[in-house]
Amino acid sequence: MKQRRRIYYSAEQRAEIWDRWRRGESMSSIGRRFERESSSIFSVLSPSGGIRPPERKRPSQALRLSEREEISRGLGVGLSLRTIAIRLGRAPSTISREVGRNGGTECYRAVASDQAAWDRARRPKPCKLACHASLRRTVSAKLCRKWSPEQIAGWLKRRFPDEEQHRVSHETIYKSLFIQARGVLKKELLEYLRAKRTIRRSRHASLKRDGLGQVKNAISISDRPASVEDRAVPGHWEGDLLAGSRNSYIATLVERQSRYVILVKVANKDTGSVVSALIKQARKLPRELYQSLTWDRGKELADHQRFTLATDVDVYFCDPRSPWQRGTNENTNRLLRQYLPKGTDLSIFSQAKLSAVARQLNERPRKTLLFKTPAEKFAECVAATR
């Protein structure tokens, strides 16, 4: 069998690879830049889990190569270590240790000593999770509950504001997951992250776009009151239809101020079934907490006027090809894919099961809520209506 030639990248090429990866380019795109296969790009990115390694730098106080050359020349002409130290403006003990650890006065060589010092300087510090077992167990338990690293870090900061040993950054958690050489968090915990990837992707990677639906007599999102836009008052919701396999669907509703989510079982995606299910759900909430609903241009809400007549809830629609205008719901749907992955047959879930999934999501702290949970925030809204 023909052996494949090993591909090497220079330091400059590796730096360009990392720059392009950080900007959100795919491995295939980066590979085309160097006229190589994407697998060779993966071999550069994967050892550090897609997280760019920090650039190594020599400490400013360390001996430089030029100084080591002066040491070598001085030893060659028989100068004492103290004399060499005075010429270099260094402590005699510094020169003595330098010569002693690199072969002594007879075998000292400047270039070899400089490289040896660079190699010895590679002393990776154990990360915080490796040093604190209780913190590691807490992080692992929250990951198993499908909390994101950022949610965990924010919750720890809020839960232990004055105890530094019980707090850790989300970057440390990500690095411990994706860089398995650290040996801190088990690789199996990656399964609990929202994105099922083996390496970390850039936040600039491409985003999905929704299709265009035809809805008659639709009220544009531009006509929505300003109080809805600035989240000044509760009771304004965003909705969407989440698709599964075998033509199965569920409706997702998210309250804009609290990010509280409700999942609604629907028989299928025809407008009659969806609107009827939404009407039934709307009647379970106080009128003060259900004042408007913002949807995309999907045909499943073509009968929106029947919904408004039955519930007295105004319905607003996003502009064509602009699902980002109801970004709260879009972000929540991404979170829901941890519990209901693409390809799941959603018809097998009862309303009780869907409510249990929603409860788990509502008990996850959110960065935008200063790491309070949607359940806490929504409870405050309910209390204010009484």
FENLIN-V171237 format. One record per helix or strand. SS is the DSSP state (H for helix, E for strand). FROM is the first residue (numbers start at 1). TO is the last residue. If there is no record, write none. Layout:
ss=<SS	SS>
from=<FROM	FROM>
to=<TO	TO>
This chain:
ss=<H	H	H	H	H	H	H	H	H	H	H	H	H	H	H	E	H	H	E	E	E	H	H	E	H	H	E	H	H	H	E	H	E	H>
from=<11	27	38	65	81	92	104	110	128	133	149	164	170	180	187	220	221	226	236	249	261	271	287	292	299	304	314	323	346	351	365	367	372	374>
to=<22	33	48	76	88	100	107	120	131	144	159	166	178	182	192	220	223	229	243	255	265	282	289	295	301	311	317	336	348	362	366	369	373	384>
